[in-house]
Amino acid sequence: MGLGILLHGINSNLEGEMELIEAVLDTVKSGKKTPTDIEKILIEMSYSETEASVVRTGLMARMTELGLVNRIKKGRNVFYEAM
């Protein structure tokens, strides 16, 4: 199944998910690549600190599985890169 079809399904059936994916991809592409950077964007989108952490974890896992981002671990630090 193609990525375009999957993203279309997400956009059609999961309200708000595509907006989150686009916001995170824009954030990562702009050079803000840490979990904290991503959580800050989610907080700006009206999530609490706790919600932002949970949303980031799930969203980044889904985006990694879809091949949209790559998770890089350097020592104890985690960074994301857009694919």
Secondary structure, DSSP 8 states (H G I E B T S, - for coil): --HHHHHHHHHHHSTTHHHHHHHHHHHHHTT--SHHHHHHHHHHTT--HHHHHHHHHHHHHHHHHTTSEEEEEETTEEEEEE-
